């Protein structure tokens, strides 16, 4: 099994990887499918081109799509924009243009009718069978005949698969990545295999992950290229924290939630060196770093999926904590952090889920906390066994966490949950480092427990905003 670090850590936009980045990517893929179809059909056989597009959002994408800006994401995707290169200012202009003109002009497909008020449907009926986040795209000609219809699933962390790809993965393993096994020297698919390979090779988890990344990247597979890409992602994470610490005001969406990171950060800076500060205030640095990221995410800013947007604050916060607060922190430690964190994230995605709509927030903040705990433990010199223990401790103490965002917005309780996920990650790493790596519950078993718990969890608590905090708000 192999999942690249850069598939888990993707630079994109808020507020949601599964509800914003995924649908935008699905729209872009549908346009590519239409272009491929046009190339395969000769002019004589094709009496008319695409006249109109329609999109139906199903399951969680319908119930919380407006709060997560799913409609906006689909419009932008059908306009030719993609999450990693999107200019927020250009995006706002393009969305307004489509809504006003009721037309799309995607490259190579001419002018296509698309009225978001009619052609973008929020279907609040049952979810599609493959996944809670489903989208159905349909292209018709001038006579109303269907030219192409495709179902996509946004499976968490910005990953998108078609219905056929999902069915194939259910029969043959992880979605779209098993073909890379043959080129990876350490293709561990479980934590047990990861530890066994580490013992046999004498390598750390980060070193095995590094070897896998270099072997997989057949275009520029060398250490310098890998390090440059890691630096780029790390810089994007830190830039997001810095922006969040600078900006004030009320977050969009109608809940009236105020940004708090800037104010807390100013207090912490002012308190430095004062003897009256309580020791536990050190955890406030972790919290404010995470909150800064998730406030940026809630505002639709540029973030890095870690492994999702809803949980995007945990890994950057703990990594920033390592860099700025831990003795002996260095660049090598940061890279070991990122590679180790992505190795653990890949195991969780492969064997369970990182999608809040599929397994609740245990799959988002829980997974992020496990990744951050593993990364910090590795950066601080932990053994492979201690790293595995750290990840297990962090994940175990998020089991059963629901995904119940108020108003479908990634604000309440999501911002504070990231702060507490970061604090748990540091505590988990610290506990693991004080042991020898031996412990009762293996990480593999904990991941399986999370998967089973997600299956059993009522759909009201899996990113539909139909239960939990979302329906127990104060009267205004």
PABA-862940 format. One record per residue (C-alpha): residue number from 1; residue in one letter; x, z, y. Coordinates in steps of 0.5 Angstrom, whole numbers. Layout:
# residues N
NUM:A:X:Z:Y .
...
END
This chain:
# residues 476
1:X:0:0:0 .
2:X:3:-2:7 .
3:X:-1:-1:14 .
4:X:4:-2:20 .
5:X:5:3:25 .
6:X:3:-2:30 .
7:X:-4:-3:27 .
8:X:-5:4:27 .
9:X:-2:5:34 .
10:X:-6:-1:38 .
11:X:-6:-2:46 .
12:X:-13:-3:48 .
13:X:-18:0:53 .
14:X:-23:5:52 .
15:X:-28:8:51 .
16:X:-28:7:43 .
17:X:-24:3:38 .
18:X:-29:2:34 .
19:X:-35:1:39 .
20:X:-31:-2:44 .
21:X:-24:-5:42 .
22:X:-27:-7:35 .
23:X:-33:-11:37 .
24:X:-29:-15:43 .
25:X:-24:-17:37 .
26:X:-30:-19:33 .
27:X:-33:-23:38 .
28:X:-26:-27:39 .
29:X:-26:-28:31 .
30:X:-33:-31:32 .
31:X:-31:-36:37 .
32:X:-25:-38:33 .
33:X:-29:-39:27 .
34:X:-33:-43:31 .
35:X:-27:-47:33 .
36:X:-25:-48:26 .
37:X:-32:-51:24 .
38:X:-32:-56:30 .
39:X:-25:-58:27 .
40:X:-28:-59:20 .
41:X:-34:-63:22 .
42:X:-33:-70:25 .
43:X:-37:-72:31 .
44:X:-42:-77:27 .
45:X:-44:-71:23 .
46:X:-45:-66:28 .
47:X:-50:-69:32 .
48:X:-50:-63:37 .
49:X:-45:-57:39 .
50:X:-47:-50:40 .
51:X:-52:-49:45 .
52:X:-54:-41:44 .
53:X:-50:-35:42 .
54:X:-54:-29:40 .
55:X:-51:-22:37 .
56:X:-55:-16:34 .
57:X:-52:-9:34 .
58:X:-53:-5:28 .
59:X:-53:2:26 .
60:X:-48:7:30 .
61:X:-46:1:34 .
62:X:-54:1:36 .
63:X:-55:8:37 .
64:X:-49:10:41 .
65:X:-47:3:44 .
66:X:-49:3:51 .
67:X:-45:10:52 .
68:X:-39:7:49 .
69:X:-40:0:53 .
70:X:-41:-4:46 .
71:X:-45:-9:50 .
72:X:-40:-10:55 .
73:X:-34:-11:50 .
74:X:-38:-16:46 .
75:X:-39:-20:53 .
76:X:-32:-20:54 .
77:X:-30:-22:47 .
78:X:-34:-28:48 .
79:X:-31:-29:54 .
80:X:-24:-30:51 .
81:X:-21:-23:53 .
82:X:-18:-19:48 .
83:X:-17:-11:48 .
84:X:-9:-11:48 .
85:X:-8:-16:54 .
86:X:-15:-15:58 .
87:X:-14:-14:66 .
88:X:-20:-9:68 .
89:X:-21:-12:74 .
90:X:-22:-19:71 .
91:X:-26:-16:66 .
92:X:-31:-13:71 .
93:X:-31:-20:74 .
94:X:-33:-24:68 .
95:X:-38:-19:66 .
96:X:-42:-20:72 .
97:X:-41:-27:72 .
98:X:-44:-28:65 .
99:X:-50:-23:66 .
100:X:-51:-27:73 .
101:X:-50:-34:70 .
102:X:-53:-33:63 .
103:X:-47:-37:61 .
104:X:-41:-37:57 .
105:X:-35:-42:57 .
106:X:-30:-40:52 .
107:X:-24:-45:51 .
108:X:-26:-51:47 .
109:X:-33:-50:46 .
110:X:-36:-52:52 .
111:X:-42:-48:56 .
112:X:-46:-44:52 .
113:X:-53:-40:53 .
114:X:-52:-33:53 .
115:X:-57:-28:56 .
116:X:-54:-21:55 .
117:X:-61:-18:56 .
118:X:-64:-22:51 .
119:X:-59:-25:46 .
120:X:-55:-18:45 .
121:X:-60:-14:41 .
122:X:-59:-6:40 .
123:X:-63:-6:33 .
124:X:-64:1:32 .
125:X:-67:0:24 .
126:X:-63:2:18 .
127:X:-55:1:18 .
128:X:-52:-5:15 .
129:X:-50:-4:7 .
130:X:-43:-5:8 .
131:X:-41:0:14 .
132:X:-45:4:20 .
133:X:-42:0:25 .
134:X:-44:-7:24 .
135:X:-45:-14:28 .
136:X:-48:-20:27 .
137:X:-46:-26:31 .
138:X:-51:-33:30 .
139:X:-49:-40:34 .
140:X:-55:-45:34 .
141:X:-56:-52:37 .
142:X:-60:-55:42 .
143:X:-66:-55:36 .
144:X:-65:-48:34 .
145:X:-62:-49:28 .
146:X:-56:-44:26 .
147:X:-50:-47:26 .
148:X:-46:-41:24 .
149:X:-48:-34:22 .
150:X:-43:-28:21 .
151:X:-43:-21:20 .
152:X:-37:-16:22 .
153:X:-36:-9:21 .
154:X:-32:-5:26 .
155:X:-29:0:21 .
156:X:-25:5:26 .
157:X:-19:4:30 .
158:X:-20:-3:32 .
159:X:-20:-6:25 .
160:X:-25:-11:24 .
161:X:-27:-14:17 .
162:X:-32:-19:15 .
163:X:-38:-18:10 .
164:X:-34:-22:5 .
165:X:-27:-19:7 .
166:X:-30:-12:6 .
167:X:-33:-14:-1 .
168:X:-27:-17:-3 .
169:X:-23:-10:-1 .
170:X:-28:-6:-5 .
171:X:-26:-10:-11 .
172:X:-19:-10:-10 .
173:X:-16:-5:-5 .
174:X:-15:-4:2 .
175:X:-17:-8:7 .
176:X:-13:-14:8 .
177:X:-6:-11:7 .
178:X:-5:-11:0 .
179:X:-1:-17:0 .
180:X:4:-14:4 .
181:X:6:-9:-2 .
182:X:11:-14:-5 .
183:X:16:-14:1 .
184:X:16:-6:2 .
185:X:21:-2:-1 .
186:X:17:4:-1 .
187:X:10:2:-2 .
188:X:7:9:-3 .
189:X:-1:9:-3 .
190:X:-2:17:-4 .
191:X:2:23:-1 .
192:X:4:24:-8 .
193:X:8:18:-9 .
194:X:11:18:-2 .
195:X:14:25:-4 .
196:X:16:22:-11 .
197:X:19:16:-7 .
198:X:23:21:-2 .
199:X:26:25:-8 .
200:X:28:19:-11 .
201:X:31:15:-5 .
202:X:34:21:-2 .
203:X:30:19:5 .
204:X:26:22:10 .
205:X:18:19:10 .
206:X:21:16:17 .
207:X:26:13:14 .
208:X:22:10:8 .
209:X:17:8:14 .
210:X:22:5:18 .
211:X:25:1:12 .
212:X:18:-2:10 .
213:X:16:-4:17 .
214:X:23:-8:18 .
215:X:22:-11:11 .
216:X:15:-13:13 .
217:X:16:-16:19 .
218:X:19:-23:17 .
219:X:19:-26:24 .
220:X:24:-20:28 .
221:X:25:-15:22 .
222:X:31:-12:25 .
223:X:32:-4:27 .
224:X:33:-6:34 .
225:X:26:-10:35 .
226:X:22:-4:31 .
227:X:25:1:36 .
228:X:23:-4:42 .
229:X:16:-4:40 .
230:X:16:4:38 .
231:X:19:5:45 .
232:X:13:0:48 .
233:X:8:4:45 .
234:X:11:11:47 .
235:X:11:8:54 .
236:X:4:6:54 .
237:X:2:13:51 .
238:X:6:17:57 .
239:X:3:12:62 .
240:X:-4:14:60 .
241:X:-2:21:60 .
242:X:1:21:67 .
243:X:-5:17:70 .
244:X:-10:22:67 .
245:X:-6:27:71 .
246:X:-6:24:77 .
247:X:-14:22:78 .
248:X:-19:26:80 .
249:X:-27:25:80 .
250:X:-33:24:76 .
251:X:-33:20:69 .
252:X:-38:14:69 .
253:X:-44:14:64 .
254:X:-49:19:68 .
255:X:-47:26:65 .
256:X:-44:28:71 .
257:X:-37:30:67 .
258:X:-32:32:72 .
259:X:-24:30:70 .
260:X:-21:37:69 .
261:X:-14:35:67 .
262:X:-11:34:74 .
263:X:-13:41:77 .
264:X:-11:44:70 .
265:X:-4:41:71 .
266:X:-3:43:78 .
267:X:-5:50:76 .
268:X:1:50:71 .
269:X:6:47:75 .
270:X:5:52:80 .
271:X:5:58:75 .
272:X:12:56:73 .
273:X:17:61:73 .
274:X:12:67:75 .
275:X:12:73:70 .
276:X:5:74:71 .
277:X:3:68:66 .
278:X:1:70:59 .
279:X:5:67:53 .
280:X:-1:63:51 .
281:X:-2:59:57 .
282:X:4:55:54 .
283:X:-2:52:49 .
284:X:-5:49:56 .
285:X:0:44:57 .
286:X:-2:41:50 .
287:X:-9:41:52 .
288:X:-8:38:59 .
289:X:-4:32:56 .
290:X:-9:31:51 .
291:X:-15:32:56 .
292:X:-11:27:61 .
293:X:-11:21:55 .
294:X:-19:22:54 .
295:X:-21:23:61 .
296:X:-17:16:62 .
297:X:-21:13:55 .
298:X:-28:16:58 .
299:X:-27:12:64 .
300:X:-25:5:60 .
301:X:-18:6:62 .
302:X:-12:3:58 .
303:X:-10:7:52 .
304:X:-7:7:45 .
305:X:-11:8:39 .
306:X:-8:14:35 .
307:X:-11:13:30 .
308:X:-18:11:34 .
309:X:-20:12:42 .
310:X:-24:18:41 .
311:X:-18:21:38 .
312:X:-13:18:42 .
313:X:-11:24:46 .
314:X:-8:28:40 .
315:X:-2:25:38 .
316:X:1:23:45 .
317:X:0:30:47 .
318:X:4:33:41 .
319:X:9:28:42 .
320:X:10:29:50 .
321:X:10:37:48 .
322:X:16:35:43 .
323:X:19:31:49 .
324:X:18:36:55 .
325:X:18:43:52 .
326:X:21:43:45 .
327:X:29:45:45 .
328:X:33:39:42 .
329:X:28:34:43 .
330:X:31:27:43 .
331:X:29:19:42 .
332:X:31:19:35 .
333:X:26:25:34 .
334:X:21:21:38 .
335:X:22:15:33 .
336:X:21:20:27 .
337:X:15:23:30 .
338:X:12:16:31 .
339:X:14:13:24 .
340:X:12:19:20 .
341:X:5:20:24 .
342:X:3:13:22 .
343:X:5:14:15 .
344:X:0:20:14 .
345:X:-5:16:18 .
346:X:-4:10:14 .
347:X:-5:14:8 .
348:X:-12:17:11 .
349:X:-15:10:12 .
350:X:-13:8:6 .
351:X:-16:13:2 .
352:X:-22:16:6 .
353:X:-23:13:13 .
354:X:-21:14:20 .
355:X:-28:12:23 .
356:X:-33:17:26 .
357:X:-39:13:24 .
358:X:-37:13:17 .
359:X:-34:20:16 .
360:X:-36:24:22 .
361:X:-30:27:27 .
362:X:-26:30:22 .
363:X:-24:23:21 .
364:X:-22:22:28 .
365:X:-19:28:31 .
366:X:-18:31:24 .
367:X:-14:25:22 .
368:X:-10:25:29 .
369:X:-9:32:28 .
370:X:-6:31:21 .
371:X:-2:25:24 .
372:X:1:29:30 .
373:X:3:35:25 .
374:X:7:31:21 .
375:X:10:28:26 .
376:X:12:34:30 .
377:X:14:37:23 .
378:X:19:31:22 .
379:X:22:31:29 .
380:X:24:38:29 .
381:X:27:37:22 .
382:X:22:39:17 .
383:X:23:36:10 .
384:X:18:31:7 .
385:X:15:37:3 .
386:X:14:41:10 .
387:X:11:35:13 .
388:X:6:34:8 .
389:X:4:41:8 .
390:X:3:40:16 .
391:X:-1:34:15 .
392:X:-5:38:10 .
393:X:-6:44:14 .
394:X:-8:41:20 .
395:X:-13:36:16 .
396:X:-16:42:12 .
397:X:-18:46:18 .
398:X:-22:40:21 .
399:X:-26:39:15 .
400:X:-34:38:16 .
401:X:-33:36:24 .
402:X:-39:32:26 .
403:X:-39:26:31 .
404:X:-44:28:36 .
405:X:-43:25:43 .
406:X:-48:27:48 .
407:X:-51:21:51 .
408:X:-47:17:46 .
409:X:-41:18:51 .
410:X:-34:20:49 .
411:X:-34:26:53 .
412:X:-38:32:51 .
413:X:-35:35:46 .
414:X:-30:29:45 .
415:X:-25:31:51 .
416:X:-24:38:49 .
417:X:-24:37:41 .
418:X:-18:33:43 .
419:X:-14:39:46 .
420:X:-16:43:41 .
421:X:-14:38:35 .
422:X:-7:38:39 .
423:X:-6:45:39 .
424:X:-8:46:31 .
425:X:-3:40:30 .
426:X:3:44:33 .
427:X:0:51:30 .
428:X:0:47:23 .
429:X:7:44:24 .
430:X:10:51:26 .
431:X:7:54:20 .
432:X:9:49:15 .
433:X:16:50:18 .
434:X:16:57:16 .
435:X:15:55:9 .
436:X:19:51:4 .
437:X:14:46:3 .
438:X:10:49:-3 .
439:X:3:50:-2 .
440:X:-4:50:-6 .
441:X:-8:44:-3 .
442:X:-4:38:-4 .
443:X:-5:33:2 .
444:X:-8:28:-3 .
445:X:-14:33:-5 .
446:X:-15:34:2 .
447:X:-16:27:4 .
448:X:-21:26:-2 .
449:X:-25:32:0 .
450:X:-25:29:7 .
451:X:-28:23:4 .
452:X:-33:26:0 .
453:X:-35:31:6 .
454:X:-36:24:10 .
455:X:-41:21:4 .
456:X:-45:27:4 .
457:X:-46:28:12 .
458:X:-52:27:14 .
459:X:-52:20:18 .
460:X:-55:24:25 .
461:X:-48:27:25 .
462:X:-44:21:24 .
463:X:-44:18:31 .
464:X:-51:16:32 .
465:X:-52:22:37 .
466:X:-58:24:33 .
467:X:-56:31:32 .
468:X:-52:37:33 .
469:X:-49:37:41 .
470:X:-52:31:43 .
471:X:-59:34:42 .
472:X:-58:41:44 .
473:X:-56:40:51 .
474:X:-58:44:57 .
475:X:-65:43:61 .
476:X:-63:40:68 .
END
